[in-house]
Amino acid sequence: MVNRVEQYIQDRIRAEGCIHMTLLDPEKKSGYDCAAIAKEAEAGGTAAIMVGGSTVASGVEMEDAVKRIKAAVKLPVIIFPNNIASITGAADAIWFMSLLNSANTYYLIDSQAIGAPMVKKLGIEAMPMGYIIVGYGGAAGYVGQARVVPYDRPELAVAYASAAELLGMRYIYLEAGSGAPQPVQPQMISAVRKHCKGTLVVGGGIRDAKAAVTAKMAGAQIIVTGTLVEEESKVTERIAEITTALKA
């Protein structure tokens, strides 16, 4: 069943072809203000705010960040979980995701089984996602104990994505990892797009409009950037460059 946030996402994709989402980590320090950055990202044309990080451990900090972000923007705020500490009823929705190429069943299904009753009790809109870590992997790959799919083996990504689709997951996320030296390769994106009908999300290593458009042309429907807003002072301008290029 498609609910409010998912309907909004799909409507935006139908209208624009490919949309941008901003990922914010509530545990970043040194003046990193999630609410202020979210407001700048909204001004830049981002479609939604994702909140989470590979090492998020404090549910209190997560809930506080989500509440502050929601007070600052009108966009949907979506949980990008790494464990059950990420779950908060203050959010509009959650990517209910399985790290498909993890060697640890906790990230495949155990944490989902633990968290599912809470998601239902809180009434958070859940959007089912198959999460696949490729190439560099970064902190997400390390923490999630992923058997990282090499950049040059798109057939492996296709296999995982196809399994996700057959299991009923409506979203596929190809993740190169936060701060990746290079993004997911276009050959891998296009291979997954060719074989799978689900909404294709791509993130990791995308820091400019050129990389975002390359991913779009290969078949991505949602582009996620996180490191960009951590490293960039002119958040609105940088995100506007990406969102404008994606609409061209």
ZADO-1210 file (C-alpha; in nm, 4 decimals, padded with zeros to 6 digits):
<atoms>
<atom x="00.0000" y="00.0000" z="00.0000" code="MET" pos="1"/>
<atom x="00.1336" y="00.3431" z="-00.0965" code="VAL" pos="2"/>
<atom x="00.0846" y="00.6082" z="00.1719" code="ASN" pos="3"/>
<atom x="00.1298" y="00.9848" z="00.1884" code="ARG" pos="4"/>
<atom x="00.5094" y="01.0241" z="00.1813" code="VAL" pos="5"/>
<atom x="00.5606" y="00.7526" z="-00.0766" code="GLU" pos="6"/>
<atom x="00.2875" y="00.9038" z="-00.2954" code="GLN" pos="7"/>
<atom x="00.4643" y="01.2388" z="-00.2712" code="TYR" pos="8"/>
<atom x="00.7964" y="01.0808" z="-00.3737" code="ILE" pos="9"/>
<atom x="00.6446" y="00.8979" z="-00.6688" code="GLN" pos="10"/>
<atom x="00.4570" y="01.2086" z="-00.7835" code="ASP" pos="11"/>
<atom x="00.7807" y="01.4092" z="-00.7764" code="ARG" pos="12"/>
<atom x="00.9647" y="01.1409" z="-00.9725" code="ILE" pos="13"/>
<atom x="00.6890" y="01.1279" z="-01.2339" code="ARG" pos="14"/>
<atom x="00.7006" y="01.5054" z="-01.2687" code="ALA" pos="15"/>
<atom x="01.0792" y="01.5499" z="-01.2666" code="GLU" pos="16"/>
<atom x="01.2252" y="01.2148" z="-01.3723" code="GLY" pos="17"/>
<atom x="01.4890" y="01.2152" z="-01.0975" code="CYS" pos="18"/>
<atom x="01.4807" y="01.3874" z="-00.7587" code="ILE" pos="19"/>
<atom x="01.7346" y="01.4779" z="-00.4922" code="HIS" pos="20"/>
<atom x="01.7258" y="01.3962" z="-00.1220" code="MET" pos="21"/>
<atom x="01.9549" y="01.5304" z="00.1488" code="THR" pos="22"/>
<atom x="02.0946" y="01.2962" z="00.4131" code="LEU" pos="23"/>
<atom x="02.1734" y="01.4468" z="00.7541" code="LEU" pos="24"/>
<atom x="02.3599" y="01.2739" z="01.0368" code="ASP" pos="25"/>
<atom x="02.2305" y="01.3792" z="01.3823" code="PRO" pos="26"/>
<atom x="02.5574" y="01.2824" z="01.5526" code="GLU" pos="27"/>
<atom x="02.7836" y="01.5112" z="01.3509" code="LYS" pos="28"/>
<atom x="02.9477" y="01.7722" z="01.5708" code="LYS" pos="29"/>
<atom x="03.1586" y="02.0892" z="01.5228" code="SER" pos="30"/>
<atom x="02.8734" y="02.3287" z="01.4530" code="GLY" pos="31"/>
<atom x="02.6800" y="02.0892" z="01.2315" code="TYR" pos="32"/>
<atom x="02.3193" y="02.2058" z="01.2745" code="ASP" pos="33"/>
<atom x="02.0771" y="01.9593" z="01.1155" code="CYS" pos="34"/>
<atom x="01.7807" y="02.1960" z="01.1235" code="ALA" pos="35"/>
<atom x="01.9706" y="02.4879" z="00.9681" code="ALA" pos="36"/>
<atom x="02.1175" y="02.2665" z="00.6954" code="ILE" pos="37"/>
<atom x="01.7769" y="02.1125" z="00.6238" code="ALA" pos="38"/>
<atom x="01.6325" y="02.4611" z="00.5754" code="LYS" pos="39"/>
<atom x="01.9112" y="02.5495" z="00.3320" code="GLU" pos="40"/>
<atom x="01.8627" y="02.2206" z="00.1478" code="ALA" pos="41"/>
<atom x="01.4897" y="02.2895" z="00.1152" code="GLU" pos="42"/>
<atom x="01.5707" y="02.6295" z="-00.0357" code="ALA" pos="43"/>
<atom x="01.8010" y="02.4527" z="-00.2819" code="GLY" pos="44"/>
<atom x="01.5202" y="02.2326" z="-00.4095" code="GLY" pos="45"/>
<atom x="01.5833" y="01.9016" z="-00.2355" code="THR" pos="46"/>
<atom x="01.2717" y="01.6823" z="-00.2297" code="ALA" pos="47"/>
<atom x="01.3026" y="01.5294" z="00.1174" code="ALA" pos="48"/>
<atom x="01.5280" y="01.5112" z="00.4219" code="ILE" pos="49"/>
<atom x="01.6708" y="01.1762" z="00.5257" code="MET" pos="50"/>
<atom x="01.8037" y="01.1509" z="00.8816" code="VAL" pos="51"/>
<atom x="02.0461" y="00.8853" z="00.9995" code="GLY" pos="52"/>
<atom x="02.4032" y="00.7652" z="00.9936" code="GLY" pos="53"/>
<atom x="02.6104" y="00.4504" z="01.0145" code="SER" pos="54"/>
<atom x="02.7034" y="00.5069" z="01.3783" code="THR" pos="55"/>
<atom x="02.3858" y="00.6600" z="01.5248" code="VAL" pos="56"/>
<atom x="02.3512" y="00.5166" z="01.8746" code="ALA" pos="57"/>
<atom x="02.1325" y="00.7649" z="02.0617" code="SER" pos="58"/>
<atom x="01.7582" y="00.7472" z="02.0156" code="GLY" pos="59"/>
<atom x="01.7197" y="01.0690" z="02.2159" code="VAL" pos="60"/>
<atom x="01.9588" y="01.2559" z="01.9879" code="GLU" pos="61"/>
<atom x="01.7861" y="01.1146" z="01.6804" code="MET" pos="62"/>
<atom x="01.4395" y="01.2206" z="01.7987" code="GLU" pos="63"/>
<atom x="01.5620" y="01.5670" z="01.8925" code="ASP" pos="64"/>
<atom x="01.7198" y="01.6131" z="01.5486" code="ALA" pos="65"/>
<atom x="01.4059" y="01.4991" z="01.3662" code="VAL" pos="66"/>
<atom x="01.1844" y="01.7317" z="01.5704" code="LYS" pos="67"/>
<atom x="01.4107" y="02.0289" z="01.5058" code="ARG" pos="68"/>
<atom x="01.4262" y="01.9517" z="01.1335" code="ILE" pos="69"/>
<atom x="01.0483" y="01.9191" z="01.1091" code="LYS" pos="70"/>
<atom x="01.0089" y="02.2548" z="01.2798" code="ALA" pos="71"/>
<atom x="01.2413" y="02.4115" z="01.0224" code="ALA" pos="72"/>
<atom x="01.1104" y="02.2662" z="00.6937" code="VAL" pos="73"/>
<atom x="00.7897" y="02.1579" z="00.5232" code="LYS" pos="74"/>
<atom x="00.9509" y="01.8622" z="00.3455" code="LEU" pos="75"/>
<atom x="00.8962" y="01.4986" z="00.4474" code="PRO" pos="76"/>
<atom x="01.1505" y="01.3780" z="00.7030" code="VAL" pos="77"/>
<atom x="01.2481" y="01.0151" z="00.6478" code="ILE" pos="78"/>
<atom x="01.4440" y="00.7936" z="00.8869" code="ILE" pos="79"/>
<atom x="01.7498" y="00.6293" z="00.7304" code="PHE" pos="80"/>
<atom x="01.8116" y="00.3686" z="01.0010" code="PRO" pos="81"/>
<atom x="02.1259" y="00.1853" z="01.1029" code="ASN" pos="82"/>
<atom x="01.9636" y="00.0119" z="01.4019" code="ASN" pos="83"/>
<atom x="01.6566" y="00.0311" z="01.6247" code="ILE" pos="84"/>
<atom x="01.7919" y="00.3432" z="01.7993" code="ALA" pos="85"/>
<atom x="01.7063" y="00.5319" z="01.4804" code="SER" pos="86"/>
<atom x="01.3324" y="00.4778" z="01.5178" code="ILE" pos="87"/>
<atom x="01.1315" y="00.7813" z="01.6275" code="THR" pos="88"/>
<atom x="00.7638" y="00.8619" z="01.5919" code="GLY" pos="89"/>
<atom x="00.8551" y="01.2227" z="01.5185" code="ALA" pos="90"/>
<atom x="00.9487" y="01.1309" z="01.1592" code="ALA" pos="91"/>
<atom x="00.7081" y="01.1161" z="00.8665" code="ASP" pos="92"/>
<atom x="00.8376" y="00.7860" z="00.7294" code="ALA" pos="93"/>
<atom x="01.1145" y="00.5291" z="00.7498" code="ILE" pos="94"/>
<atom x="01.3107" y="00.3428" z="00.4875" code="TRP" pos="95"/>
<atom x="01.2345" y="-00.0043" z="00.6191" code="PHE" pos="96"/>
<atom x="01.5464" y="-00.1572" z="00.4734" code="MET" pos="97"/>
<atom x="01.7530" y="-00.4716" z="00.4679" code="SER" pos="98"/>
<atom x="02.1281" y="-00.4631" z="00.4003" code="LEU" pos="99"/>
<atom x="02.1113" y="-00.7423" z="00.1464" code="LEU" pos="100"/>
<atom x="02.4831" y="-00.8128" z="00.1172" code="ASN" pos="101"/>
<atom x="02.5625" y="-00.8122" z="00.4886" code="SER" pos="102"/>
<atom x="02.7339" y="-01.1170" z="00.6364" code="ALA" pos="103"/>
<atom x="02.5511" y="-01.0495" z="00.9639" code="ASN" pos="104"/>
<atom x="02.1849" y="-01.1488" z="00.9967" code="THR" pos="105"/>
<atom x="02.1290" y="-00.8523" z="01.2315" code="TYR" pos="106"/>
<atom x="02.1439" y="-00.6167" z="00.9334" code="TYR" pos="107"/>
<atom x="01.9545" y="-00.8534" z="00.7052" code="LEU" pos="108"/>
<atom x="01.6486" y="-00.9221" z="00.9217" code="ILE" pos="109"/>
<atom x="01.7098" y="-00.9324" z="01.2991" code="ASP" pos="110"/>
<atom x="01.7035" y="-00.5578" z="01.3623" code="SER" pos="111"/>
<atom x="01.3995" y="-00.5311" z="01.1352" code="GLN" pos="112"/>
<atom x="01.2178" y="-00.7960" z="01.3397" code="ALA" pos="113"/>
<atom x="01.3045" y="-00.6119" z="01.6607" code="ILE" pos="114"/>
<atom x="01.2019" y="-00.2739" z="01.5224" code="GLY" pos="115"/>
<atom x="00.8883" y="-00.3673" z="01.3276" code="ALA" pos="116"/>
<atom x="00.6499" y="-00.3728" z="01.6269" code="PRO" pos="117"/>
<atom x="00.7715" y="-00.0258" z="01.7277" code="MET" pos="118"/>
<atom x="00.7279" y="00.1096" z="01.3735" code="VAL" pos="119"/>
<atom x="00.3711" y="-00.0233" z="01.3699" code="LYS" pos="120"/>
<atom x="00.2908" y="00.1032" z="01.7191" code="LYS" pos="121"/>
<atom x="00.4159" y="00.4518" z="01.6371" code="LEU" pos="122"/>
<atom x="00.2329" y="00.4529" z="01.3031" code="GLY" pos="123"/>
<atom x="00.5412" y="00.5490" z="01.1010" code="ILE" pos="124"/>
<atom x="00.4968" y="00.5103" z="00.7259" code="GLU" pos="125"/>
<atom x="00.7320" y="00.2300" z="00.6197" code="ALA" pos="126"/>
<atom x="00.8799" y="00.2135" z="00.2691" code="MET" pos="127"/>
<atom x="01.0452" y="-00.1240" z="00.1947" code="PRO" pos="128"/>
<atom x="01.3993" y="-00.0974" z="00.0604" code="MET" pos="129"/>
<atom x="01.6759" y="-00.3331" z="-00.0485" code="GLY" pos="130"/>
<atom x="02.0081" y="-00.1744" z="00.0509" code="TYR" pos="131"/>
<atom x="02.3184" y="-00.2810" z="-00.1422" code="ILE" pos="132"/>
<atom x="02.6650" y="-00.1520" z="-00.0546" code="ILE" pos="133"/>
<atom x="02.9097" y="-00.1390" z="-00.3438" code="VAL" pos="134"/>
<atom x="03.2668" y="-00.0308" z="-00.4198" code="GLY" pos="135"/>
<atom x="03.4232" y="00.1738" z="-00.1414" code="TYR" pos="136"/>
<atom x="03.1549" y="00.0944" z="00.1172" code="GLY" pos="137"/>
<atom x="03.2785" y="00.3404" z="00.3799" code="GLY" pos="138"/>
<atom x="03.1463" y="00.3366" z="00.7353" code="ALA" pos="139"/>
<atom x="02.8174" y="00.1820" z="00.6239" code="ALA" pos="140"/>
<atom x="02.9989" y="-00.1153" z="00.4748" code="GLY" pos="141"/>
<atom x="03.2243" y="-00.1562" z="00.7775" code="TYR" pos="142"/>
<atom x="02.9534" y="-00.1265" z="01.0413" code="VAL" pos="143"/>
<atom x="02.7077" y="-00.3334" z="00.8385" code="GLY" pos="144"/>
<atom x="02.9659" y="-00.6076" z="00.7781" code="GLN" pos="145"/>
<atom x="02.8867" y="-00.5962" z="00.4072" code="ALA" pos="146"/>
<atom x="03.0433" y="-00.8209" z="00.1485" code="ARG" pos="147"/>
<atom x="03.0890" y="-00.5171" z="-00.0699" code="VAL" pos="148"/>
<atom x="02.9960" y="-00.5585" z="-00.4379" code="VAL" pos="149"/>
<atom x="03.2962" y="-00.4514" z="-00.6521" code="PRO" pos="150"/>
<atom x="03.2389" y="-00.1521" z="-00.8799" code="TYR" pos="151"/>
<atom x="03.3153" y="-00.3689" z="-01.1857" code="ASP" pos="152"/>
<atom x="03.0689" y="-00.6504" z="-01.1059" code="ARG" pos="153"/>
<atom x="02.7277" y="-00.5058" z="-01.1964" code="PRO" pos="154"/>
<atom x="02.5804" y="-00.8543" z="-01.2380" code="GLU" pos="155"/>
<atom x="02.6124" y="-00.9064" z="-00.8615" code="LEU" pos="156"/>
<atom x="02.4212" y="-00.5852" z="-00.7913" code="ALA" pos="157"/>
<atom x="02.1555" y="-00.6990" z="-01.0389" code="VAL" pos="158"/>
<atom x="02.1233" y="-01.0312" z="-00.8562" code="ALA" pos="159"/>
<atom x="02.0721" y="-00.8648" z="-00.5178" code="TYR" pos="160"/>
<atom x="01.8353" y="-00.6046" z="-00.6619" code="ALA" pos="161"/>
<atom x="01.6323" y="-00.8728" z="-00.8387" code="SER" pos="162"/>
<atom x="01.6027" y="-01.0666" z="-00.5131" code="ALA" pos="163"/>
<atom x="01.4818" y="-00.7522" z="-00.3377" code="ALA" pos="164"/>
<atom x="01.2222" y="-00.6955" z="-00.6069" code="GLU" pos="165"/>
<atom x="01.0940" y="-01.0521" z="-00.5858" code="LEU" pos="166"/>
<atom x="01.0733" y="-01.0179" z="-00.2074" code="LEU" pos="167"/>
<atom x="00.8406" y="-00.7200" z="-00.2575" code="GLY" pos="168"/>
<atom x="01.0787" y="-00.4317" z="-00.1813" code="MET" pos="169"/>
<atom x="00.9737" y="-00.1262" z="-00.3797" code="ARG" pos="170"/>
<atom x="01.3035" y="00.0629" z="-00.3526" code="TYR" pos="171"/>
<atom x="01.6600" y="-00.0376" z="-00.4359" code="ILE" pos="172"/>
<atom x="01.9469" y="00.1663" z="-00.2905" code="TYR" pos="173"/>
<atom x="02.2927" y="00.1364" z="-00.4468" code="LEU" pos="174"/>
<atom x="02.5299" y="00.2837" z="-00.1878" code="GLU" pos="175"/>
<atom x="02.8987" y="00.3570" z="-00.2441" code="ALA" pos="176"/>
<atom x="02.9403" y="00.4773" z="00.1144" code="GLY" pos="177"/>
<atom x="02.9658" y="00.8193" z="00.2740" code="SER" pos="178"/>
<atom x="03.2663" y="01.0084" z="00.1425" code="GLY" pos="179"/>
<atom x="03.3368" y="00.7516" z="-00.1295" code="ALA" pos="180"/>
<atom x="03.6224" y="00.8582" z="-00.3615" code="PRO" pos="181"/>
<atom x="03.4033" y="00.7686" z="-00.6582" code="GLN" pos="182"/>
<atom x="03.0279" y="00.7116" z="-00.6931" code="PRO" pos="183"/>
<atom x="02.8461" y="00.4000" z="-00.8072" code="VAL" pos="184"/>
<atom x="02.9488" y="00.3396" z="-01.1663" code="GLN" pos="185"/>
<atom x="02.6912" y="00.4173" z="-01.4396" code="PRO" pos="186"/>
<atom x="02.7274" y="00.0650" z="-01.5831" code="GLN" pos="187"/>
<atom x="02.6039" y="-00.0809" z="-01.2547" code="MET" pos="188"/>
<atom x="02.3170" y="00.1672" z="-01.2287" code="ILE" pos="189"/>
<atom x="02.2008" y="00.1002" z="-01.5838" code="SER" pos="190"/>
<atom x="02.2258" y="-00.2772" z="-01.5360" code="ALA" pos="191"/>
<atom x="02.0053" y="-00.2670" z="-01.2264" code="VAL" pos="192"/>
<atom x="01.7621" y="-00.0267" z="-01.3970" code="ARG" pos="193"/>
<atom x="01.7366" y="-00.2618" z="-01.6961" code="LYS" pos="194"/>
<atom x="01.6478" y="-00.5672" z="-01.4885" code="HIS" pos="195"/>
<atom x="01.4451" y="-00.4199" z="-01.2008" code="CYS" pos="196"/>
<atom x="01.1272" y="-00.2120" z="-01.1916" code="LYS" pos="197"/>
<atom x="01.1593" y="-00.0748" z="-00.8383" code="GLY" pos="198"/>
<atom x="01.2513" y="00.2859" z="-00.7676" code="THR" pos="199"/>
<atom x="01.6287" y="00.3131" z="-00.7915" code="LEU" pos="200"/>
<atom x="01.8137" y="00.5213" z="-00.5318" code="VAL" pos="201"/>
<atom x="02.1853" y="00.6014" z="-00.5685" code="VAL" pos="202"/>
<atom x="02.4170" y="00.7607" z="-00.3136" code="GLY" pos="203"/>
<atom x="02.7770" y="00.7872" z="-00.2014" code="GLY" pos="204"/>
<atom x="03.0504" y="00.9894" z="-00.3680" code="GLY" pos="205"/>
<atom x="02.8122" y="01.2282" z="-00.5471" code="ILE" pos="206"/>
<atom x="02.9391" y="01.5786" z="-00.4806" code="ARG" pos="207"/>
<atom x="02.8424" y="01.7815" z="-00.7858" code="ASP" pos="208"/>
<atom x="02.5851" y="01.8233" z="-01.0600" code="ALA" pos="209"/>
<atom x="02.7904" y="01.6317" z="-01.3169" code="LYS" pos="210"/>
<atom x="02.8013" y="01.3170" z="-01.1028" code="ALA" pos="211"/>
<atom x="02.4310" y="01.3492" z="-01.0228" code="ALA" pos="212"/>
<atom x="02.3344" y="01.3818" z="-01.3898" code="VAL" pos="213"/>
<atom x="02.5564" y="01.0856" z="-01.4806" code="THR" pos="214"/>
<atom x="02.3672" y="00.8731" z="-01.2290" code="ALA" pos="215"/>
<atom x="02.0339" y="01.0040" z="-01.3565" code="LYS" pos="216"/>
<atom x="02.1188" y="00.9263" z="-01.7177" code="MET" pos="217"/>
<atom x="02.2180" y="00.5740" z="-01.6152" code="ALA" pos="218"/>
<atom x="01.8763" y="00.5196" z="-01.4568" code="GLY" pos="219"/>
<atom x="01.8774" y="00.6583" z="-01.1020" code="ALA" pos="220"/>
<atom x="01.5466" y="00.8072" z="-00.9876" code="GLN" pos="221"/>
<atom x="01.6569" y="00.9391" z="-00.6496" code="ILE" pos="222"/>
<atom x="02.0001" y="01.0920" z="-00.5845" code="ILE" pos="223"/>
<atom x="02.1144" y="01.1141" z="-00.2233" code="VAL" pos="224"/>
<atom x="02.3944" y="01.3398" z="-00.1010" code="THR" pos="225"/>
<atom x="02.5226" y="01.3678" z="00.2549" code="GLY" pos="226"/>
<atom x="02.8939" y="01.4440" z="00.2651" code="THR" pos="227"/>
<atom x="02.8348" y="01.7432" z="00.0389" code="LEU" pos="228"/>
<atom x="02.6366" y="01.9301" z="00.3063" code="VAL" pos="229"/>
<atom x="02.8884" y="01.8308" z="00.5744" code="GLU" pos="230"/>
<atom x="03.1782" y="01.9811" z="00.3801" code="GLU" pos="231"/>
<atom x="03.0113" y="02.2738" z="00.2045" code="GLU" pos="232"/>
<atom x="02.9253" y="02.6130" z="00.3574" code="SER" pos="233"/>
<atom x="02.7053" y="02.7225" z="00.0652" code="LYS" pos="234"/>
<atom x="02.4535" y="02.4394" z="00.0998" code="VAL" pos="235"/>
<atom x="02.1632" y="02.6064" z="-00.0819" code="THR" pos="236"/>
<atom x="02.3749" y="02.6961" z="-00.3831" code="GLU" pos="237"/>
<atom x="02.5391" y="02.3555" z="-00.4137" code="ARG" pos="238"/>
<atom x="02.2135" y="02.1639" z="-00.3849" code="ILE" pos="239"/>
<atom x="02.0440" y="02.4044" z="-00.6258" code="ALA" pos="240"/>
<atom x="02.3150" y="02.3263" z="-00.8815" code="GLU" pos="241"/>
<atom x="02.2296" y="01.9563" z="-00.8535" code="ILE" pos="242"/>
<atom x="01.8499" y="01.9913" z="-00.8495" code="THR" pos="243"/>
<atom x="01.8547" y="02.2326" z="-01.1438" code="THR" pos="244"/>
<atom x="02.0772" y="01.9994" z="-01.3457" code="ALA" pos="245"/>
<atom x="01.8528" y="01.7012" z="-01.2690" code="LEU" pos="246"/>
<atom x="01.5506" y="01.8872" z="-01.4065" code="LYS" pos="247"/>
<atom x="01.7263" y="01.9904" z="-01.7284" code="ALA" pos="248"/>
</atoms>
